Amino acid sequence: MAKKAPTTTRGRAERPDGDVVCVDLFCGAGGLTHGLISAGVKVRAGVDFEEACRHPYEANHEGIEFHQADVAELDASTVAQWFGDAKVRVLAGCAPCQPFSTYALRYQKEEKVEDDQRWSLLNHFGRLVRELLPDIVTMENVPTVTRHSVFKNFKSTLESLGYKVWVDVIDCAQYGLPQRRNRTVLLASLHGEIELREPVVSEARTVEDVIKDLPVLRHGGTDKDDRLHTASRLSDLNYERIRHSKPGGTWRDWPKHLVAKCHTKSTGKKYPAVYGRMKYDEPAPTLTTQFYGFGNGRFGHPTQARGLSLREGALLQGFPKDYSFIPDDQPIQFKALGRMIGNAVPVDLGRVIGQSIIEHVKQHGESFVARANHQHVGQLSPSTNHRGGAEWPRAYG
């Protein structure tokens, strides 16, 4: 039996923007989920292959289930159960970005990059879209993802199913993230044109806005009230280097005896941003999974002689100050936590994606109600019309 459209006291169909439900594939530590929730999207479940993501996901999102699973082996029927009777279904799939990164493209041959099994995760995301036909689909990744056939095939799959697809590369700093982070964002809808909302000038934030009030740390030190506010220890040489580093400057500002031999070579001269300090009055540079290391980029604290703390990195990724990443009884491991934080979808980007989805649903509410009126709960595998597009799933007889 088909679902009835929700009605008001006047008998008119209500717009279902209060029941926009998302399943977050590749959820990681929960950055996208946290942003979506703040925008009014209800997230029912998060999926990730890494069991370490369970704690940050569940500890910061009460009542939302984390599922440790390989998306390549995930059945559409299982995802349909997570959606339940949601009127508007959003499927998010921000697949791991390492195979798409500039580093991978620079140091691997094209065919080797394409053979990376992590690329196939995008194909499996497409499989789930094809079998579930969610109302809205979203993903984000590095800017270079658009160059490759696996992404082009994914986009073509969406279009063949009847989705209106919007794709662009955006600077997250324009949407409130205190970090210069260019990302490819895709939004697709079965109900009409959809796009990311325009940035607002007042949203701009700087490094100073989010980390200046944190307690002062020495390198290798840990804040007594927040053990995630901990900085890696510097060698004597790197301590001297950061003391001679200027905010926004380079290693070229150092005395000659501190300059690494590799930087004096022609190839090394091309990388002035390593061993750099951030500037308080600007957004941070793009954080990597090794943002806690002074020598790994422009990750020196603007005024203190140390690299970024793990908490500072999390704040620059948009996470709240009290966001929990590991249980209290587990030791701090810089490499594992740096990877988790650096790989996260920035919370501010998740928020603007959620806001754009909510606004789209409000604009096309009657279309969502019409689909809800014809769609059977849990129905999979759309029938295909003669034009190759997907029809609404039929209710079971």
Secondary structure, DSSP 8 states (H G I E B T S, - for coil): ------B-TTS-B--GGGGEEEEEET-TTSHHHHHHHHHT-EEEEEEES-GGGHHHHHHTSTT-EEEE--GGG--HHHHHHHHTT-SEEEEEE----GGGSHHHHHHS-HHHHHH-GGGHHHHHHHHHHHHH--SEEEEEE-GGGGGSHHHHHHHHHHHHTT-EEEEEEEEGGGGT-SB--EEEEEEEESSS--------GGG---HHHHHTTS----TT-EETTEEEEE-----HHHHHHHHT--BT--GGGS-GGGS-HHHHSTTGGG-TTTT-B--TTS-B----TTTT-GGGTT-B-SSSSSB--HHHHHHHTT--TT---S-TTS---HHHHHHHHHTS--HHHHHHHHHHHHHHHHHTHHHHHHHHHH--TT--S--B-TTS-B-------
